């Protein structure tokens, strides 16, 4: 008789986790109106992204925030996109003690 060993379930891959986060964010966009912001950097504390409008942000109806950098650190194309649990997380991570702020975009 052949014994079949069951392997422990593997942890989800990074790709699967990202896909899941994107799926949740897109679903939340469908729940209702979103709010749009730009990330305005008044002083570049790190010397990486410069000053002015450095990113675009959408806060979904469910509270998830999606941020897209306008350029990448090399300056040769669009930047990366990040998904955050809420707007407060973006302010905490990228606010640099008030030197960078979220500015609402009025339609």
KOLMI-881234 format. One record per residue: residue number from 1; x negated, y, z of N, C-alpha, C, O in turn. Coordinates in pm, whole numbers, plus 50000, padded with zeros to 5 digits. Atoms other than C-alpha are relative to their C-alpha. Layout:
N
NUM, X, Y, Z, X, Y, Z, X, Y, Z, X, Y, Z
...
This chain:
107
1, 49916, 49883, 50000, 50000, 50000, 50000, 49911, 50124, 50000, 49816, 50133, 50078
2, 50079, 49879, 50014, 49862, 50338, 49900, 50054, 50106, 50095, 50174, 50130, 50103
3, 49962, 49894, 49908, 49862, 50613, 50160, 49984, 50135, 49932, 49880, 50164, 49873
4, 50007, 49866, 50058, 49940, 50961, 50041, 49983, 50098, 50113, 50064, 50105, 50206
5, 50027, 49901, 49896, 49789, 51234, 50249, 50057, 50134, 49954, 50033, 50179, 49842
6, 49947, 49868, 50030, 49971, 51560, 50260, 49899, 50103, 50046, 49851, 50100, 50159
7, 50092, 49893, 49961, 49747, 51862, 50256, 50078, 50110, 50069, 50197, 50130, 50045
8, 49937, 49886, 49936, 49818, 52155, 50475, 50028, 50104, 49893, 49951, 50120, 49798
9, 49969, 49899, 50101, 49986, 52430, 50283, 49893, 50108, 50004, 49856, 50158, 50110
10, 50103, 49899, 50011, 49729, 52673, 50160, 50060, 50138, 50024, 50178, 50163, 49998
11, 49956, 49862, 49980, 49750, 53036, 50255, 50026, 50062, 49862, 49959, 50027, 49765
12, 49972, 49937, 50129, 49899, 53251, 49980, 49877, 50072, 49947, 49799, 50129, 50023
13, 50114, 49932, 50062, 49645, 53387, 49735, 50022, 50151, 50006, 50133, 50199, 50028
14, 49989, 49854, 50004, 49571, 53757, 49717, 50095, 50043, 49890, 50174, 50135, 49908
15, 49912, 49967, 50112, 49746, 53766, 49381, 50146, 49981, 50039, 50231, 50064, 50006
16, 49862, 50026, 49957, 50059, 53611, 49533, 50047, 50105, 50100, 50162, 50148, 50095
17, 49963, 49897, 49902, 50055, 53859, 49822, 50028, 50133, 49933, 50124, 50202, 49968
18, 49980, 49875, 50073, 50020, 54154, 49586, 50129, 49995, 49920, 50207, 50091, 49920
19, 49877, 50015, 50078, 50296, 54023, 49360, 50123, 50012, 50090, 50223, 50073, 50053
20, 49889, 49993, 49905, 50522, 53983, 49663, 50024, 50144, 50045, 50138, 50188, 50054
21, 49987, 49861, 49957, 50452, 54338, 49780, 50058, 50086, 49889, 50143, 50171, 49914
22, 49947, 49925, 50113, 50518, 54478, 49433, 50148, 49970, 49979, 50227, 50060, 49952
23, 49860, 50039, 50017, 50841, 54282, 49407, 50088, 50070, 50104, 50195, 50120, 50070
24, 49923, 49933, 49895, 50961, 54422, 49741, 50013, 50149, 49970, 50121, 50206, 49986
25, 49996, 49857, 50028, 50869, 54777, 49640, 50095, 50031, 49885, 50174, 50126, 49894
26, 49910, 49977, 50113, 51048, 54753, 49304, 50145, 49976, 50039, 50234, 50049, 49994
27, 49864, 50026, 49955, 51355, 54602, 49471, 50052, 50118, 50081, 50168, 50157, 50068
28, 49957, 49886, 49918, 51363, 54891, 49718, 50033, 50122, 49915, 50119, 50201, 49952
29, 49970, 49888, 50089, 51358, 55141, 49431, 50144, 49988, 49951, 50212, 50089, 49931
30, 49865, 50022, 50050, 51684, 54985, 49312, 50107, 50025, 50105, 50225, 50039, 50072
31, 49902, 49983, 49892, 51851, 55033, 49652, 50061, 50139, 50003, 50171, 50157, 50054
32, 49948, 49865, 49994, 51894, 55404, 49609, 49896, 50100, 49956, 49791, 50062, 49903
33, 50093, 49897, 50048, 51726, 55734, 49539, 49865, 49993, 50072, 49856, 49964, 50191
34, 50134, 49994, 49943, 51355, 55761, 49592, 49960, 50147, 50015, 50024, 50235, 49959
35, 50054, 49865, 49983, 51155, 56066, 49698, 49860, 50003, 49942, 49781, 49911, 49963
36, 50130, 49987, 50064, 50854, 56188, 49504, 49915, 50106, 50069, 49965, 50209, 50114
37, 50097, 49910, 49938, 50543, 56356, 49643, 49873, 50003, 49916, 49851, 49916, 49831
38, 50138, 50003, 50047, 50197, 56456, 49536, 49912, 50009, 50124, 49950, 50068, 50225
39, 50098, 49992, 49892, 49893, 56414, 49757, 49908, 50116, 49966, 49828, 50108, 49873
40, 50075, 49877, 50023, 49739, 56761, 49775, 49880, 50003, 50094, 49896, 50007, 50216
41, 50123, 49998, 49920, 49378, 56763, 49892, 49945, 50142, 49998, 49902, 50191, 49893
42, 50050, 49863, 49989, 49275, 57107, 50017, 49849, 50003, 50023, 49780, 50097, 49982
43, 50144, 50012, 49973, 48930, 56995, 50131, 49962, 49853, 49985, 50026, 49766, 50045
44, 50042, 50139, 50023, 48748, 56682, 50014, 49900, 49959, 50106, 49781, 49988, 50096
45, 50084, 50040, 49886, 48614, 56533, 50337, 49896, 49895, 49964, 49791, 49887, 50027
46, 50090, 50110, 50035, 48449, 56237, 50163, 49914, 50027, 49878, 49815, 49957, 49855
47, 50075, 49972, 50121, 48324, 56393, 49841, 50030, 49905, 49886, 49955, 49899, 49789
48, 49969, 50100, 50102, 48495, 56123, 49634, 50107, 50047, 49902, 50086, 50040, 49781
49, 49886, 49974, 50090, 48828, 56245, 49496, 50018, 50145, 49962, 50103, 50175, 49878
50, 49986, 49859, 50036, 48785, 56621, 49478, 50117, 50066, 50069, 50178, 50009, 50160
51, 49889, 49925, 49941, 49045, 56882, 49563, 50111, 50017, 49898, 50095, 49984, 49780
52, 49883, 49984, 50086, 49385, 56967, 49422, 50092, 49880, 50014, 50087, 49809, 50114
53, 49909, 50115, 49997, 49651, 56708, 49339, 49919, 49878, 49960, 49869, 49869, 49847
54, 50085, 50117, 50024, 49472, 56375, 49368, 50079, 49870, 49983, 50023, 49770, 49937
55, 49921, 50122, 50012, 49759, 56123, 49375, 50148, 50033, 49991, 50192, 50140, 50033
56, 49855, 49991, 50007, 50128, 56071, 49305, 50057, 49892, 50092, 50006, 49781, 50099
57, 49942, 50091, 49900, 50351, 55908, 49567, 50151, 49991, 49980, 50217, 50092, 49956
58, 49856, 50021, 50001, 50698, 55756, 49556, 50037, 49928, 50129, 49978, 49825, 50163
59, 49945, 50066, 49881, 50886, 55673, 49875, 50134, 49939, 49959, 50225, 50011, 49918
60, 49877, 50068, 50040, 51154, 55414, 49805, 50110, 50022, 50102, 50085, 50067, 50213
61, 49886, 49988, 49910, 51500, 55416, 49957, 49982, 49914, 50125, 50034, 49947, 50231
62, 50024, 50088, 49887, 51385, 55132, 50182, 49884, 50044, 50089, 49858, 49982, 50192
63, 50108, 49947, 49918, 51091, 55335, 50313, 49859, 49964, 49955, 49764, 50029, 49998
64, 50131, 50036, 50051, 50804, 55163, 50130, 49947, 50116, 49915, 50023, 50180, 49843
65, 50061, 49894, 50079, 50560, 55410, 49974, 49898, 49941, 49904, 49819, 49854, 49941
66, 50093, 50044, 50102, 50368, 55354, 49651, 49920, 50121, 49956, 49977, 50224, 49919
67, 50087, 49887, 50034, 50068, 55576, 49577, 49909, 49962, 49884, 49852, 49852, 49882
68, 50088, 50021, 50116, 49875, 55607, 49249, 49901, 50115, 49993, 49939, 50231, 49975
69, 50105, 49899, 50013, 49542, 55790, 49243, 49998, 50049, 49856, 50016, 49970, 49763
70, 50001, 49944, 50137, 49516, 56022, 48942, 49873, 49963, 49924, 49878, 49949, 49802
71, 50124, 50047, 50065, 49156, 55922, 48869, 49932, 49900, 50091, 49960, 49893, 50210
72, 50078, 50092, 49917, 48920, 55653, 48985, 49873, 50071, 50044, 49840, 50176, 49990
73, 50120, 49932, 49949, 48600, 55737, 49178, 49897, 50033, 49893, 49822, 50130, 49907
74, 50095, 49973, 50108, 48396, 55718, 48855, 50048, 50114, 49911, 49970, 50169, 49834
75, 49944, 49890, 50077, 48629, 55977, 48699, 50026, 49968, 49854, 50046, 50059, 49774
76, 49986, 50035, 50141, 48669, 55783, 48376, 50132, 49930, 49967, 50138, 49853, 49870
77, 49871, 50062, 50030, 49032, 55675, 48390, 50091, 50004, 50120, 50056, 50057, 50225
78, 49904, 49998, 49889, 49338, 55624, 48604, 49948, 49921, 50121, 49870, 49827, 50108
79, 50041, 50066, 49877, 49291, 55521, 48961, 50088, 49883, 50035, 50174, 49842, 49958
80, 49926, 50117, 49956, 49430, 55234, 49157, 50133, 50039, 50063, 50158, 50156, 50092
81, 49869, 49982, 49939, 49777, 55191, 49302, 50003, 49925, 50131, 49956, 49811, 50139
82, 49989, 50064, 49870, 49845, 55115, 49666, 50144, 49999, 50048, 50221, 50090, 50017
83, 49866, 50012, 49942, 50158, 54999, 49846, 49984, 50007, 50152, 49905, 49934, 50211
84, 50009, 49974, 49857, 50208, 55120, 50202, 50136, 49976, 50065, 50239, 49990, 49998
85, 49870, 50027, 49936, 50476, 55034, 50458, 50090, 50123, 50009, 50212, 50111, 50017
86, 49923, 49876, 49990, 50582, 55400, 50477, 49911, 50120, 49971, 49790, 50107, 49956
87, 50073, 49875, 50027, 50481, 55761, 50415, 49901, 50032, 50112, 49792, 50082, 50086
88, 50088, 49972, 49886, 50333, 55792, 50763, 49865, 49929, 49986, 49762, 49983, 50027
89, 50125, 50074, 50019, 50074, 55527, 50674, 49908, 50073, 49902, 49786, 50078, 49923
90, 50081, 49924, 50096, 49957, 55732, 50375, 49941, 50123, 50067, 49823, 50153, 50049
91, 50048, 49880, 49930, 49931, 56045, 50588, 49890, 49965, 50098, 49791, 50037, 50110
92, 50100, 50041, 49901, 49736, 55859, 50856, 49868, 49960, 49933, 49761, 49998, 49979
93, 50120, 50051, 50066, 49494, 55692, 50615, 49930, 50107, 49916, 49808, 50118, 49919
94, 50059, 49908, 50098, 49443, 55969, 50359, 50012, 50148, 50038, 49969, 50234, 49962
95, 49976, 49860, 49961, 49537, 56286, 50551, 49877, 50077, 50042, 49877, 50200, 50038
96, 50125, 49935, 49958, 49186, 56359, 50677, 50026, 50118, 50093, 49978, 50230, 50071
97, 49971, 49902, 49894, 49318, 56547, 50980, 50055, 50131, 49946, 50014, 50240, 49987
98, 49932, 49883, 50053, 49536, 56783, 50779, 49936, 50062, 49878, 49991, 50156, 49821
99, 50065, 49944, 50118, 49292, 56851, 50496, 50064, 49950, 49870, 50041, 50005, 49762
100, 49924, 50054, 50113, 49513, 56643, 50266, 50143, 49983, 50048, 50168, 49936, 50158
101, 49860, 50003, 49956, 49891, 56663, 50273, 50091, 49953, 49888, 50061, 49967, 49770
102, 49897, 50040, 50095, 50197, 56520, 50108, 50091, 50118, 49973, 50143, 50180, 50066
103, 49915, 49889, 50040, 50392, 56781, 49914, 50116, 49944, 49921, 50094, 49877, 49820
104, 49885, 50051, 50075, 50748, 56698, 49803, 50006, 50061, 49859, 49977, 50179, 49840
105, 49978, 49954, 50137, 50814, 56723, 49429, 50149, 50019, 49984, 50227, 49925, 49999
106, 49858, 49969, 50014, 51144, 56893, 49368, 50040, 49979, 49855, 49972, 50026, 49763
107, 49952, 50030, 50137, 51342, 56773, 49066, 50062, 50119, 49936, 50107, 50112, 49822
